[in-house]
Amino acid sequence: MSDDVVELRVHGVSGASAGQVLDLLQIEQVAGDRSGGFYRPRRRSPGTDRAARVTLEAYRWGDLPSGTVGRTLSLVFLLPFMLVNVAIWMRPADRGSDAMVRSLCRLLALTLTALYVLAVAGVALDLIAWKCMSSPHCLAGRSWLSWLGGQPVGLRLAVLALVPAAAIGLLWRASTRPGRLFDAFRAPEAGVSGHRLGTVGRWDAEPLVGRLRSIHVAAAFATLDVTLLAARASPRASAGTVALAVVIGAVLAACAVLLCTPPLIDRAAADRRLDRITSALRTIAVVLTVVVAADILTNPAPWHEGGGLPGYDWILTWLFVAQTALLTALGAVLLWRRGRQPAATPLLGLGALAIAAAAISLAVAFSAELVYRVADFLDRDAPTAAGVAAGPTRAYTWAIFGFFRAVLITLLVAGLVTLISRPGRYRAAAAIVGRDYPDPPAEARPRMRQVQKAIAQARFTERLIPLAVVYACLAGIGTATTSIGLLELYPGDVVERFEGVPADLVTFAIAFGSWVIAATILGLMIAGIFAYRTAGFRRHVGVLWDLGTFWPRAAHPFAPPCYAERAVPELTRRITYLVGRGKAVLLTGHSHGSVLVAATVLQLPPQISSRVALLTYGSPLRRLYGRLFPAYIDDEVLHEIGARVDWRWMNLWRDTDPIGGWIFSAHRPAAPDTAGRPAATVDRRLRDPVAVVAPPGDSVPPPVQGHRPCESEQPFTEAVRELVERLRMPMDHGPRRAEPPAGQ
């Protein structure tokens, strides 16, 4: 067997080019395509260490979750869909509540689709067709609207219903982009891990996404139909309208029932019966929309005069009530099942609830802002009687008030947490700096304070997760308060009556909250542009995006596609090919690349993994994924990964890194004794910076690296050399069995 070794590097969220990953200028692609490909140094370049017989190779996957600037910006508006999709993967490792949590997350995802439709319908049907086209002042000087202003109400509604129908079609079309863009590669079943994370390389979510897509499209058209029929039913509903309402209600009920039966909807791709059922349901909903539009046009009954679109405010408010009820049920299930488990789960077991509530809050804020901005545009600062009568609905007013209240309180809590935790974080940072640089010269003290600040700021990551839970709880309360709109009350009236705060101050807070939402949306768009164009900025923003798009679309079909569906099988196939050619593979992964390589190791059969070593650095496996996804990243799977590579695994981490960290042991003086355990040899802490004084021949001290890659640093080179030597050791036994986690 040849002793040649291939060092296969997998980059992180920085979106580095293949040349940057390899630290070379002359490279060539040897496999894959532009979105995800494998690169090596160009022949006759100094990219191969001939003495050590190590060949460099890089896998670049950075364009899989992002792509063009236009697509990156469009994904900003899909953020709520992505968050609710992540929520279903954050469920605790409790199989007893698994089906119920999945069902509740999918129902919450369905309410987001309904809210999307109602927001567009609120603009097209309520603000424009019903209010603006009944106001001569609103139509004045707007030829693009006035041509329809004098037409019957039914015609106006039927024509403008094309706008939400087109919006549904746009999402429908966009969601058909497959996550898997190459011929699927399946690792052999024999030898593949049975752990949940081991299913990553075998994900093929398209059958499930297709079923969810049909259900959501059916529910979206049914929501539009309900909005039109509610307007038609006022003041009196005809027999035909009632019959249509019953059929549409049956369609919505069928959508909910299908989402509440995980064993049915999650069945294998080879079973096509459910696909035909969901496709038929979608077709029925589309046909019903045409029938409802015809009824709106031809029904001779008189229309309700004045006010807003009949029934719209009530439909929207009851949707918010349903979201509140679902969030409450999800929290109850998570807490109930957590109380029956022997050990507490991270985040009190409420990770799925926190991220789902955040998704609902953002979706409500985005929808309310859309309606408010259009209402302001149509009003032209005119009096209510002359402009768009009554403006947006009460439900949106309560929604903006709730969002502003949640953001304001969260910022106050964040400030308090920052101040309260600051002394402890700085004491811990000072102890680390004191051990790393025991006898610094006097001129190094300012630099040491900078290093201490960097470590203290990096340790704030652990406080961000509880703050997210606080915001999610406040957002859920904000969504619940929208039900007060059923009493036909506005926030100013309620707050002034019960708390004595002037109504004008509440009105100002609502207007200010609207601008905060607008600034948030604009900030997300700017962040998307900078994250795409600036590697340093993407290193912070991209970690959240890549964390979200790592998971397949199992809750919302309109969420961005999963890049791991392609990346993990592609890496598995490449490693299998290289080992089959007599190579040994040193698999290195930075940041989210370490998650990809960890999932890849679980796909390798023993005869392949016996020729693989693992080097991770800046890894969020324990620090982020272990806290957020306890069902997929736990001690059991981490020890199994180590055993599969016969503990040829090193993890490099820095105290200044706000994202990555240790996996098994921090190796600090106060850490428990883990001597004699293979896992104790995995983690190696890097002192950062390497010095606090300028080296000879330089005028500035070495920089603080934080989460940056370390391929060009001496500790990385030494780790590579050690792992290569261990790969070349004669194999006198197979891979070790996974050692039990410490304490078991």
Wavefront OBJ file of the C-alpha trace (Angstrom):
o trace
v 0.000 0.000 0.000
v 1.337 3.424 -0.881
v 2.048 5.652 2.080
v 1.002 8.808 0.231
v -1.254 11.082 2.296
v -3.782 13.611 1.002
v -4.490 16.533 3.308
v -8.084 17.438 2.412
v -8.982 20.877 3.768
v -12.598 22.009 4.250
v -13.041 25.724 4.905
v -15.485 27.441 7.252
v -17.908 30.349 6.998
v -15.401 32.854 5.673
v -16.128 31.769 2.107
v -12.429 31.638 1.328
v -11.258 30.809 -2.138
v -9.546 27.504 -2.826
v -6.232 29.342 -3.127
v -6.694 30.882 0.308
v -7.556 27.528 1.844
v -4.443 25.962 0.325
v -2.367 29.097 0.946
v -1.233 28.960 -2.692
v -1.716 31.052 -5.810
v -1.454 28.382 -8.505
v -4.253 25.846 -8.141
v -6.440 23.706 -10.379
v -9.804 22.037 -9.940
v -9.721 18.234 -9.919
v -13.384 17.396 -9.169
v -16.807 18.980 -8.596
v -18.110 22.249 -10.071
v -18.057 25.977 -9.301
v -20.504 25.698 -6.376
v -18.677 22.861 -4.650
v -15.379 21.556 -5.947
v -12.043 19.979 -5.051
v -8.800 21.822 -5.782
v -5.110 20.960 -5.700
v -1.872 22.857 -6.290
v -1.123 23.164 -9.965
v 1.393 20.626 -11.205
v 5.030 21.671 -10.817
v 4.044 24.151 -8.118
v 5.456 23.939 -4.584
v 2.153 22.564 -3.257
v 3.356 19.043 -2.628
v 5.730 18.167 0.159
v 7.704 15.515 -1.706
v 9.771 14.586 1.334
v 6.714 13.911 3.450
v 4.679 12.777 0.404
v 1.663 14.851 1.484
v -0.587 16.253 -1.229
v -2.734 19.274 -0.451
v -6.345 19.325 -1.592
v -9.192 21.721 -0.728
v -12.948 21.296 -0.849
v -14.701 24.616 -1.430
v -18.426 24.648 -0.571
v -18.883 28.369 0.146
v -21.259 29.011 -2.777
v -23.632 26.196 -1.849
v -25.514 28.073 0.912
v -25.217 31.556 -0.623
v -24.503 31.958 -4.319
v -25.088 35.279 -6.073
v -25.644 38.617 -4.353
v -29.226 38.716 -5.639
v -30.006 35.347 -4.142
v -28.292 36.258 -0.891
v -30.498 39.352 -0.577
v -33.650 37.417 -1.456
v -32.877 34.982 1.336
v -33.124 37.834 3.850
v -36.894 37.787 3.407
v -36.919 34.008 3.844
v -35.247 34.323 7.240
v -38.418 33.501 9.244
v -38.941 30.381 7.110
v -35.339 29.322 7.752
v -35.637 29.872 11.504
v -38.798 27.825 11.901
v -37.140 25.099 9.841
v -34.161 25.114 12.213
v -36.548 24.826 15.179
v -37.616 21.321 14.182
v -33.966 20.176 14.366
v -33.436 21.760 17.793
v -35.806 19.342 19.492
v -34.339 17.530 22.512
v -33.050 13.983 22.323
v -36.311 12.500 23.578
v -38.061 10.085 21.253
v -41.244 10.205 23.322
v -41.961 13.813 22.318
v -40.336 13.652 18.876
v -43.517 13.240 16.809
v -45.433 15.885 18.739
v -42.633 18.457 18.514
v -42.292 17.863 14.767
v -46.043 18.263 14.297
v -46.204 21.521 16.252
v -43.189 22.984 14.409
v -44.781 22.132 11.064
v -48.083 23.710 12.068
v -46.213 26.860 13.110
v -44.480 26.830 9.734
v -47.888 26.615 8.059
v -49.062 29.710 9.944
v -46.062 31.603 8.550
v -47.211 30.777 5.022
v -50.724 31.956 5.888
v -49.288 35.168 7.376
v -47.269 35.759 4.204
v -50.446 35.512 2.121
v -52.446 37.707 4.489
v -49.743 40.405 4.419
v -49.811 40.589 0.625
v -53.612 40.385 0.643
v -53.692 43.191 3.198
v -51.836 45.413 0.745
v -53.590 44.376 -2.465
v -57.140 43.713 -1.239
v -57.596 45.734 1.951
v -55.467 48.844 1.359
v -55.716 49.190 -2.413
v -58.827 47.415 -3.735
v -61.107 48.189 -0.789
v -59.865 51.411 0.828
v -57.824 53.342 -1.719
v -60.112 52.690 -4.677
v -63.029 54.007 -2.635
v -61.233 57.289 -1.963
v -60.959 59.936 -4.729
v -58.093 61.577 -2.844
v -56.121 58.315 -2.835
v -56.711 57.748 -6.567
v -55.889 61.311 -7.625
v -52.800 61.399 -9.834
v -52.384 57.622 -9.816
v -53.322 56.456 -13.263
v -52.020 52.991 -12.504
v -54.870 52.663 -9.971
v -57.577 55.037 -11.137
v -58.438 52.908 -14.203
v -59.884 50.332 -11.800
v -61.270 52.789 -9.255
v -64.708 53.225 -10.776
v -65.318 49.516 -11.323
v -67.571 47.301 -9.166
v -66.148 46.043 -5.901
v -66.200 42.414 -7.056
v -64.144 43.225 -10.143
v -61.618 45.210 -8.098
v -61.149 42.381 -5.625
v -60.938 39.703 -8.324
v -58.319 41.623 -10.295
v -56.185 42.567 -7.292
v -56.406 38.991 -5.969
v -53.947 38.223 -8.755
v -51.248 39.950 -6.668
v -51.284 37.512 -3.705
v -51.808 34.649 -6.168
v -48.652 35.745 -8.013
v -46.786 36.026 -4.700
v -47.741 32.435 -3.902
v -46.581 31.371 -7.346
v -43.265 33.147 -6.839
v -42.549 31.234 -3.628
v -43.783 28.037 -5.267
v -41.362 28.489 -8.134
v -38.435 29.530 -5.934
v -38.857 26.541 -3.619
v -38.507 24.068 -6.476
v -34.766 24.784 -6.596
v -33.318 21.468 -5.476
v -30.809 21.262 -2.673
v -29.043 18.360 -4.391
v -27.457 19.448 -7.666
v -25.541 16.319 -8.565
v -26.100 12.609 -8.961
v -26.804 11.367 -5.460
v -24.085 9.301 -3.838
v -25.134 6.887 -1.126
v -22.678 5.525 1.388
v -23.078 1.774 1.885
v -25.480 0.953 4.716
v -22.953 -1.412 6.293
v -20.659 0.492 8.609
v -22.626 3.751 8.588
v -23.320 5.200 12.023
v -26.711 4.590 13.566
v -26.623 7.910 15.422
v -29.000 10.670 14.308
v -26.122 12.768 12.999
v -25.155 9.770 10.896
v -28.210 10.409 8.728
v -26.670 13.649 7.432
v -24.941 12.038 4.487
v -28.067 10.078 3.627
v -30.399 13.051 3.543
v -32.510 13.302 0.428
v -35.156 15.783 1.516
v -36.689 16.406 -1.896
v -39.573 13.886 -1.469
v -40.508 15.418 1.890
v -40.005 18.955 0.579
v -42.263 18.162 -2.373
v -45.035 17.000 -0.041
v -44.625 19.995 2.240
v -44.567 22.298 -0.778
v -47.891 20.955 -2.044
v -49.463 21.304 1.405
v -48.221 24.866 1.880
v -49.300 25.943 -1.600
v -52.752 24.448 -0.956
v -52.986 26.250 2.405
v -51.770 29.516 0.838
v -54.486 29.521 -1.836
v -57.048 28.449 0.763
v -56.024 31.431 2.943
v -56.569 33.760 0.000
v -59.948 32.141 -0.623
v -61.000 32.593 3.012
v -60.084 36.291 2.829
v -62.196 36.806 -0.300
v -65.130 34.796 1.012
v -65.143 36.678 4.334
v -65.502 39.933 2.394
v -68.236 38.431 0.215
v -70.152 37.030 3.209
v -70.664 40.500 4.715
v -73.411 41.441 5.481
v -75.118 38.173 4.448
v -73.653 34.962 3.035
v -75.337 33.134 0.201
v -75.701 29.357 0.101
v -72.956 29.152 -2.535
v -70.574 31.191 -0.400
v -71.244 28.971 2.611
v -70.677 25.834 0.532
v -67.367 27.191 -0.758
v -66.316 28.114 2.784
v -67.026 24.569 3.982
v -64.957 23.021 1.183
v -62.060 25.430 1.775
v -62.230 24.726 5.500
v -61.944 21.015 4.681
v -58.828 21.740 2.584
v -57.189 23.626 5.473
v -58.123 20.856 7.889
v -56.615 18.246 5.558
v -53.381 20.262 5.401
v -53.207 20.390 9.207
v -53.967 16.674 9.597
v -51.251 15.692 7.134
v -48.680 17.816 8.980
v -49.696 16.226 12.292
v -48.926 12.684 11.117
v -45.099 12.478 10.898
v -45.048 8.693 10.226
v -47.182 9.366 7.155
v -45.551 12.467 5.702
v -41.989 11.350 6.518
v -42.317 7.989 4.839
v -39.794 6.760 2.295
v -39.373 8.409 -1.077
v -40.340 5.196 -2.855
v -43.900 5.477 -1.509
v -45.568 7.789 -4.025
v -49.159 7.501 -2.753
v -48.881 10.431 -0.378
v -47.278 12.494 -3.152
v -50.369 11.984 -5.253
v -52.633 12.926 -2.327
v -50.788 16.178 -1.579
v -50.619 17.081 -5.275
v -54.359 16.513 -5.570
v -54.942 18.711 -2.519
v -52.873 21.475 -4.102
v -54.792 21.197 -7.381
v -58.130 21.356 -5.561
v -57.026 24.524 -3.756
v -55.971 26.208 -7.015
v -59.277 25.285 -8.680
v -61.210 26.570 -5.668
v -59.427 29.919 -5.968
v -60.675 30.249 -9.523
v -64.203 29.339 -8.397
v -64.085 31.870 -5.549
v -62.889 34.588 -7.933
v -65.807 33.740 -10.245
v -68.232 33.937 -7.306
v -66.818 37.335 -6.331
v -67.361 38.581 -9.876
v -70.849 37.206 -10.509
v -72.582 37.291 -7.107
v -75.193 40.091 -7.305
v -75.520 40.571 -3.523
v -74.667 44.086 -2.277
v -71.307 44.727 -0.649
v -70.677 46.056 2.824
v -69.915 49.786 2.737
v -67.043 51.617 4.471
v -64.367 50.535 6.946
v -61.767 47.941 6.141
v -62.085 44.749 4.137
v -64.792 42.788 5.982
v -63.442 39.919 8.023
v -59.773 40.629 7.305
v -58.910 42.000 10.738
v -60.594 39.047 12.455
v -58.853 36.476 10.258
v -55.461 38.055 10.959
v -56.078 38.295 14.683
v -57.252 34.687 14.941
v -54.108 33.635 13.084
v -52.037 35.355 15.776
v -54.132 33.613 18.424
v -53.437 30.260 16.734
v -49.700 30.996 16.681
v -49.791 31.835 20.381
v -51.648 28.607 21.156
v -49.162 26.538 19.154
v -46.176 28.180 20.866
v -47.768 27.512 24.252
v -48.385 23.878 23.345
v -44.803 23.483 22.114
v -43.418 24.911 25.342
v -45.666 22.661 27.427
v -44.555 19.543 25.534
v -40.871 20.422 25.846
v -41.097 21.166 29.567
v -43.233 18.107 30.298
v -40.893 15.692 28.538
v -37.847 17.398 30.020
v -39.141 16.751 33.521
v -39.136 13.003 32.795
v -35.541 12.866 31.604
v -32.724 11.909 33.996
v -30.559 14.898 33.096
v -31.370 18.444 32.112
v -30.919 19.308 28.469
v -29.211 22.473 27.223
v -31.287 25.668 27.136
v -33.706 24.037 29.592
v -34.878 21.969 26.649
v -36.565 25.026 25.100
v -34.312 25.614 22.101
v -37.025 24.681 19.598
v -39.506 26.994 21.322
v -37.062 29.914 21.399
v -36.170 29.763 17.720
v -39.794 29.164 16.655
v -40.964 32.182 18.654
v -38.207 34.285 17.083
v -39.317 33.144 13.609
v -42.936 34.094 14.349
v -41.862 37.470 15.733
v -39.775 38.337 12.667
v -42.510 37.207 10.280
v -45.117 39.308 12.092
v -42.773 42.314 12.122
v -41.952 41.978 8.411
v -45.649 41.638 7.507
v -46.739 44.565 9.657
v -43.994 46.773 8.240
v -44.996 45.953 4.664
v -48.595 46.960 5.327
v -47.596 50.087 7.266
v -45.194 51.358 4.599
v -47.762 50.879 1.826
v -50.432 52.587 3.943
v -48.140 55.586 4.478
v -47.428 55.735 0.757
v -51.107 55.690 -0.147
v -52.202 58.137 2.583
v -49.954 61.024 1.476
v -50.250 62.422 5.019
v -53.901 63.093 4.361
v -56.655 63.025 6.997
v -58.211 59.634 7.575
v -61.449 60.567 5.871
v -59.631 61.559 2.688
v -56.885 58.971 2.618
v -56.817 55.260 3.247
v -59.579 54.965 5.831
v -58.399 53.646 9.202
v -54.971 52.677 7.848
v -53.621 49.226 8.749
v -55.638 46.831 10.891
v -55.592 46.711 14.690
v -53.789 43.360 14.634
v -50.783 44.855 12.836
v -50.756 47.783 15.247
v -50.597 45.406 18.200
v -47.945 43.341 16.384
v -45.625 46.320 15.919
v -46.198 47.391 19.513
v -45.317 43.877 20.704
v -42.193 43.712 18.534
v -40.956 47.095 19.747
v -41.587 46.108 23.357
v -39.715 42.796 22.933
v -36.706 44.468 21.281
v -36.563 47.265 23.866
v -36.740 44.930 26.876
v -34.223 42.518 25.325
v -31.766 45.367 24.760
v -32.184 46.444 28.376
v -31.634 42.884 29.593
v -28.610 42.534 27.287
v -27.131 45.688 28.767
v -27.682 44.389 32.285
v -26.209 40.980 31.425
v -23.201 42.683 29.850
v -22.592 44.794 32.949
v -23.236 41.982 35.433
v -21.111 39.413 33.599
v -18.293 41.828 32.779
v -16.342 41.441 36.060
v -16.469 37.630 35.909
v -15.493 37.505 32.253
v -12.609 39.911 32.756
v -11.382 38.028 35.833
v -11.342 34.788 33.875
v -9.624 36.538 30.962
v -7.042 38.070 33.282
v -6.234 34.643 34.726
v -5.746 33.216 31.221
v -3.536 36.131 30.145
v -1.532 35.860 33.345
v -0.807 32.161 32.729
v 0.019 32.665 29.051
v 2.348 35.645 29.539
v 3.729 35.274 33.089
v 6.525 37.870 33.016
v 5.649 40.556 30.457
v 7.783 43.675 30.099
v 6.245 46.970 31.171
v 5.681 48.116 27.600
v 3.484 45.050 26.935
v 0.805 45.940 29.477
v -1.422 47.885 27.001
v -1.240 44.939 24.618
v -2.118 42.517 27.398
v -5.199 44.583 28.206
v -6.229 44.297 24.561
v -5.795 40.524 24.676
v -7.750 40.362 27.930
v -10.589 42.338 26.291
v -10.624 40.016 23.274
v -10.913 36.933 25.525
v -13.635 38.546 27.635
v -15.633 39.456 24.532
v -15.235 35.950 23.121
v -16.654 34.494 26.331
v -19.848 36.546 25.879
v -21.057 33.974 23.315
v -22.381 31.811 26.160
v -24.596 34.730 27.236
v -26.102 35.217 23.780
v -28.093 31.983 23.890
v -30.010 32.875 27.096
v -30.626 36.338 25.645
v -32.155 34.678 22.591
v -34.471 32.749 24.922
v -35.458 36.006 26.650
v -36.250 37.658 23.323
v -38.217 34.630 22.158
v -40.353 34.630 25.303
v -41.037 38.346 24.968
v -41.835 37.893 21.289
v -44.277 35.135 22.129
v -45.978 37.423 24.662
v -46.091 40.148 22.005
v -47.811 37.788 19.595
v -50.280 36.815 22.320
v -51.246 40.452 22.992
v -52.463 40.827 19.403
v -55.562 38.898 20.496
v -56.654 42.086 22.313
v -57.484 43.354 18.841
v -60.547 41.086 18.956
v -61.973 43.544 21.506
v -61.606 46.338 18.921
v -59.100 48.180 21.096
v -55.841 49.870 20.135
v -52.621 49.745 22.218
v -52.839 53.431 23.164
v -56.333 53.040 24.600
v -55.417 49.969 26.673
v -52.117 51.292 28.029
v -53.608 54.672 28.923
v -56.590 53.062 30.662
v -54.701 50.488 32.762
v -51.200 51.934 33.182
v -51.755 55.669 32.921
v -49.264 56.130 30.072
v -50.427 58.808 27.608
v -51.848 57.348 24.403
v -49.722 59.752 22.334
v -46.571 58.227 23.804
v -47.748 54.738 22.839
v -48.583 55.972 19.346
v -45.079 57.405 19.053
v -43.624 54.083 20.253
v -45.583 52.235 17.563
v -44.400 54.638 14.853
v -40.836 54.379 16.129
v -41.144 50.592 16.259
v -42.204 50.613 12.618
v -39.046 52.464 11.695
v -36.993 50.056 13.826
v -38.410 47.182 11.781
v -37.596 49.028 8.554
v -34.057 49.637 9.798
v -33.766 45.953 10.743
v -34.783 44.851 7.261
v -32.393 47.346 5.673
v -29.637 46.213 8.027
v -30.174 42.581 7.086
v -29.949 43.480 3.399
v -26.742 45.456 3.939
v -25.364 42.612 6.044
v -26.145 40.221 3.192
v -24.190 42.387 0.741
v -21.199 42.785 3.069
v -21.272 39.125 4.039
v -21.062 38.206 0.375
v -18.347 40.693 -0.535
v -16.267 40.947 2.665
v -14.718 37.820 4.133
v -14.142 39.391 7.537
v -17.771 40.459 7.860
v -19.041 37.148 6.571
v -17.043 35.368 9.262
v -19.480 36.800 11.838
v -22.744 36.990 9.873
v -22.204 33.835 7.843
v -21.947 31.611 10.907
v -25.668 32.100 11.613
v -26.666 31.601 7.995
v -24.535 28.511 7.501
v -25.796 27.079 10.782
v -29.377 27.479 9.556
v -28.898 26.126 6.045
v -26.926 23.114 7.260
v -30.244 21.402 8.053
v -32.687 20.063 5.429
v -36.118 21.578 4.883
v -38.180 19.415 7.239
v -40.652 22.067 8.485
v -41.006 24.803 5.857
v -40.572 24.071 2.137
v -39.887 27.721 1.280
v -36.769 27.862 3.471
v -33.345 28.005 1.742
v -32.094 24.598 0.569
v -29.649 22.548 2.638
v -26.016 22.539 1.500
v -25.100 19.479 3.600
v -27.275 17.324 1.321
v -24.591 17.744 -1.278
v -21.430 18.529 0.692
v -21.376 15.474 2.979
v -22.019 12.845 0.269
v -19.509 14.598 -1.985
v -16.822 14.489 0.682
v -17.674 10.857 1.446
v -17.328 9.880 -2.189
v -14.042 11.752 -2.588
v -12.483 10.141 0.506
v -13.670 6.696 -0.581
v -12.096 7.278 -3.989
v -8.772 8.451 -2.534
v -8.499 5.540 -0.093
v -9.369 3.173 -2.933
v -6.377 4.586 -4.809
v -4.081 3.633 -1.913
v -4.017 7.040 -0.212
v -4.468 7.928 3.425
v -6.558 11.035 4.070
v -5.988 13.735 6.665
v -9.361 15.479 6.846
v -9.102 19.041 8.199
v -12.071 21.298 8.868
v -12.305 24.895 10.054
v -15.415 26.333 11.741
v -18.521 24.901 10.051
v -16.196 22.837 7.924
v -15.495 20.833 11.090
v -19.201 19.976 11.316
v -19.150 18.752 7.732
v -16.081 16.573 8.271
v -17.509 15.158 11.520
v -20.700 14.152 9.715
v -18.604 12.733 6.879
v -16.639 10.450 9.208
v -19.916 8.872 10.333
v -20.600 7.829 6.719
v -17.317 6.001 6.205
v -17.218 2.218 6.580
v -14.446 0.827 8.835
v -12.120 -0.102 5.965
v -12.164 3.547 4.839
v -12.123 5.316 8.225
v -9.110 3.203 9.241
v -7.103 5.265 6.712
v -8.476 8.660 7.851
v -7.286 11.177 10.452
v -9.168 14.263 11.615
v -7.956 17.789 12.382
v -10.503 20.419 13.429
v -9.885 24.035 14.405
v -12.244 26.851 15.346
v -14.874 24.126 15.705
v -18.384 24.979 17.014
v -19.250 21.294 17.502
v -19.417 21.430 21.297
v -19.844 25.142 21.915
v -22.758 25.878 19.536
v -24.078 22.685 17.985
v -23.951 20.745 21.240
v -26.085 23.398 22.944
v -28.480 24.108 20.090
v -28.955 20.612 18.651
v -28.721 18.203 21.598
v -30.418 15.374 19.675
v -27.667 15.416 17.032
v -24.471 16.519 18.810
v -23.806 14.838 22.140
v -21.032 12.977 23.938
v -22.057 9.695 22.369
v -21.628 10.803 18.773
v -18.422 12.759 19.496
v -16.832 9.683 21.044
v -18.038 7.568 18.135
v -16.342 9.932 15.678
v -13.096 9.626 17.619
v -13.324 5.843 17.708
v -14.018 5.626 13.960
v -10.683 7.313 13.191
v -8.959 5.339 15.971
v -8.616 8.625 17.891
v -6.355 10.132 15.243
v -8.090 13.424 15.977
v -6.786 16.811 17.061
v -8.850 19.900 17.771
v -7.089 23.274 17.912
v -8.865 26.127 19.682
v -8.210 29.597 21.048
v -9.604 31.483 24.040
v -10.074 34.529 21.806
v -12.409 32.635 19.448
v -16.088 33.658 19.920
v -17.362 30.685 17.855
v -15.051 27.696 18.172
v -13.871 25.964 21.298
v -12.788 22.718 22.928
v -14.660 19.484 22.280
v -13.702 17.087 25.082
v -11.559 19.020 27.546
v -10.383 22.595 27.977
v -7.064 21.367 29.454
v -7.000 24.042 32.108
v -5.496 23.615 35.585
v -8.993 23.374 37.116
v -10.262 20.843 34.579
v -11.087 17.305 35.827
v -8.440 14.638 35.404
v -8.994 12.713 32.172
v -5.633 10.976 32.001
v -5.688 7.634 30.262
v -8.708 8.479 28.110
v -8.089 8.854 24.361
v -10.503 11.781 24.220
v -8.185 13.716 26.537
v -5.572 13.905 23.764
v -7.859 15.533 21.188
v -8.047 19.172 22.303
v -5.022 21.438 22.086
v -5.286 25.072 23.082
v -3.380 27.644 21.047
v -2.040 30.689 22.837
v -3.402 33.737 21.042
v -1.597 35.925 20.228
v 1.688 34.089 20.180
v 3.353 37.044 21.925
v 2.435 40.432 23.375
v 5.609 42.187 22.291
v 6.840 42.882 18.804
v 9.305 40.266 17.544
v 12.783 41.326 16.396
v 12.601 43.098 13.073
v 8.948 44.124 13.508
v 7.306 47.238 14.922
v 3.968 45.758 16.085
v 3.132 42.696 18.180
v 1.496 39.649 16.580
v -2.251 40.105 15.919
v -5.093 38.448 17.815
v -6.347 35.705 15.476
v -9.689 34.889 17.121
v -11.746 32.715 14.749
v -9.423 33.065 11.753
v -8.000 29.915 10.129
v -4.570 28.836 11.315
v -3.200 26.818 8.369
v -0.091 28.974 8.150
v 0.737 28.777 11.867
v 3.366 26.518 13.379
v 0.969 24.592 15.703
v -1.158 23.636 12.699
v 1.897 22.399 10.817
v 3.016 20.368 13.820
v -0.450 18.848 14.243
v -0.492 17.876 10.571
v 2.939 16.291 10.848
v 1.932 14.287 13.936
v -1.314 13.047 12.403
v 0.453 12.084 9.179
v 2.960 10.040 11.171
v 0.121 8.325 13.014
v -1.589 7.550 9.698
v 1.582 5.818 8.520
v 1.909 3.641 11.595
v 1.282 -0.042 10.826
v -2.312 -0.999 11.496
v -2.220 -3.946 13.905
v -5.850 -3.613 14.949
v -9.119 -2.258 13.687
v -10.761 0.961 14.829
v -11.349 1.124 18.565
v -14.784 0.967 20.017
v -16.191 4.272 21.208
v -15.122 4.900 24.768
v -17.966 5.909 27.076
v -18.230 9.611 27.886
v -16.538 10.752 31.065
v -18.477 9.907 34.177
v -20.221 6.840 32.749
l 1 2 3 4 5 6 7 8 9 10 11 12 13 14 15 16 17 18 19 20 21 22 23 24 25 26 27 28 29 30 31 32 33 34 35 36 37 38 39 40 41 42 43 44 45 46 47 48 49 50 51 52 53 54 55 56 57 58 59 60 61 62 63 64 65 66 67 68 69 70 71 72 73 74 75 76 77 78 79 80 81 82 83 84 85 86 87 88 89 90 91 92 93 94 95 96 97 98 99 100 101 102 103 104 105 106 107 108 109 110 111 112 113 114 115 116 117 118 119 120 121 122 123 124 125 126 127 128 129 130 131 132 133 134 135 136 137 138 139 140 141 142 143 144 145 146 147 148 149 150 151 152 153 154 155 156 157 158 159 160 161 162 163 164 165 166 167 168 169 170 171 172 173 174 175 176 177 178 179 180 181 182 183 184 185 186 187 188 189 190 191 192 193 194 195 196 197 198 199 200 201 202 203 204 205 206 207 208 209 210 211 212 213 214 215 216 217 218 219 220 221 222 223 224 225 226 227 228 229 230 231 232 233 234 235 236 237 238 239 240 241 242 243 244 245 246 247 248 249 250 251 252 253 254 255 256 257 258 259 260 261 262 263 264 265 266 267 268 269 270 271 272 273 274 275 276 277 278 279 280 281 282 283 284 285 286 287 288 289 290 291 292 293 294 295 296 297 298 299 300 301 302 303 304 305 306 307 308 309 310 311 312 313 314 315 316 317 318 319 320 321 322 323 324 325 326 327 328 329 330 331 332 333 334 335 336 337 338 339 340 341 342 343 344 345 346 347 348 349 350 351 352 353 354 355 356 357 358 359 360 361 362 363 364 365 366 367 368 369 370 371 372 373 374 375 376 377 378 379 380 381 382 383 384 385 386 387 388 389 390 391 392 393 394 395 396 397 398 399 400 401 402 403 404 405 406 407 408 409 410 411 412 413 414 415 416 417 418 419 420 421 422 423 424 425 426 427 428 429 430 431 432 433 434 435 436 437 438 439 440 441 442 443 444 445 446 447 448 449 450 451 452 453 454 455 456 457 458 459 460 461 462 463 464 465 466 467 468 469 470 471 472 473 474 475 476 477 478 479 480 481 482 483 484 485 486 487 488 489 490 491 492 493 494 495 496 497 498 499 500 501 502 503 504 505 506 507 508 509 510 511 512 513 514 515 516 517 518 519 520 521 522 523 524 525 526 527 528 529 530 531 532 533 534 535 536 537 538 539 540 541 542 543 544 545 546 547 548 549 550 551 552 553 554 555 556 557 558 559 560 561 562 563 564 565 566 567 568 569 570 571 572 573 574 575 576 577 578 579 580 581 582 583 584 585 586 587 588 589 590 591 592 593 594 595 596 597 598 599 600 601 602 603 604 605 606 607 608 609 610 611 612 613 614 615 616 617 618 619 620 621 622 623 624 625 626 627 628 629 630 631 632 633 634 635 636 637 638 639 640 641 642 643 644 645 646 647 648 649 650 651 652 653 654 655 656 657 658 659 660 661 662 663 664 665 666 667 668 669 670 671 672 673 674 675 676 677 678 679 680 681 682 683 684 685 686 687 688 689 690 691 692 693 694 695 696 697 698 699 700 701 702 703 704 705 706 707 708 709 710 711 712 713 714 715 716 717 718 719 720 721 722 723 724 725 726 727 728 729 730 731 732 733 734 735 736 737 738 739 740 741 742 743 744
